[in-house]
């Protein structure tokens, strides 16, 4: 478990930073708050998972590198403001790739873009596909927090 952000930082992120990033990146309203809440189980801490995901949005190192290369971002992902920018950029890319389809965006955020692309191919080719139960729960939980 990592250090939790303080109440003032949380309120600034929730009320100012996340809505501005969502508008600026053209991503669904409330998605950053919902993902941060789900990823930290409401603790808003800056932990590193056993799988290597880091920070408030539990971004995997490969996704962090992709965002750095695609958007030219720099900075410490353990900083909640920088992590918010990385998450918004990543979700923006997923939003474009999956044509704004929220369940696919969330699945890709959780399970990885390649796994979701494989799922889509399976469905297209066989009429059925498989996503891990963890990912299905993730989609349902984040969407529920968003009120969708």
N, C-alpha and C positions, 0 to 999 in steps of 0.2 A: 504494500500500500504506500502511496506517495503522500506528499503534503497537499492538503486541501487548499483551494483558493479562499481568500477572505470574503466576507459578505459584500463589502464595497466593490470588489473586483467582479464578483458574480453579478451583482445588480447592474453594473456598468456594461458588462458583456450582454446580459439578457435584454436590457432596455435600450442600449445604444449601439453597441458594436455588432452583435449578431443581426439585428434588423438591417443595419446599413450594409453589411457584407452580403446578406441575402438579396437585397435590392440591387446592389452593385454587380453581383455575379449572376443575377437573374435566376436564382434558385428558390425553391418553395419557401414561403414564409413559415418560420417556426422549426425548420429542419435542423438548424444548428443547435438550438436549445434541446430539441428532442434527442439528437444523437449524443450530445455531451451528457445529457441526463442518463440515457441508456448505458452508454459506455462506462460511466462511473457509478452507476446505480444510485444516482442522486447525490453522491458525495462530492462531485466536482473536484476530484483530486488529480494529481499529476503523476500518476503511477506509471510503471513499466510492467507490461504483462509478461507472463512466462514465455509467450511466443515472440516477444520483442516489440509489441505495439506500445507507443509511448504517448504520454501527455493526456490532456483533457479530452481529446477526440480519439485516443488510442490508434494513432496512425502508424501503420507498419513502415519499416525503413524503406522498402521498395517504393511505396506510394509517396513517401517523403521525397525520395530522390526524383521520382517522376514529376512531382510538382515543382521542385527546384529547377529541373531542366526545362519544363514547359513554360513556367511563369517567371523564372529568374529569381525566385524567392531565396532569401538567406535568413538565417537566424535560428534560434534555439526553439525547437518544437515543444520544449517543456515550459516555455513562456505561454500563458494562456491566450494572449493577444495574437502572437505569431501562430500558435496552433490553430486559432480561429481562422486566420487568413489561409493557412494550408488546407484546412477542412473545407472552407468555402470554395477554394480553387479546385480541389479534388471533386467535390460534389458537382461543381459547374461542369467539369469535364465529363463526369458520369451522366449528368443531365443531358448533355449534348449527345453522347454516345447511345444512350438508351431512350432518346426522344421524349424526355420528360416523364417517363413511366416510373412513378415513385417506387413501386415494389422492386423493379429491376435496379434502380439506382441504389436502394438500400441493400439489396442482395449483393451488388457489386462492392459496395462500401464494406460489407461484412465478410464476404467470401472471396472477393477478388474479381476483377474484370474478366479474367480468363475463364474462371469457373462459370460465371454467368453467361459468357459467350458460348461456352460448351453446352450449358443448359438450353439455351435458345436453339442451338443447332439440333440437339436431341429432340426437342419438342417439334421443330420444323420437320425433321427426318422421320420420326417414329410416332409422333403424336403424344409423347410423354417424355418427361425429364425428371431429374432428381436434384433437389437442393437439400443440403444437410438440415436436420431439425433445428440446429442452432441458428441457422440463417432464416428459416421460416419463423422462428420465435422472435428473432431480431426485427424482421420486417413488421410483424404484428405489433410488437412492443413499441417501436419507434412511431409507427403510424398511429397507434393508439394515443401516444403522448401528444402527437400533433393534432389529434382530434379528427383523424381521417378514417 
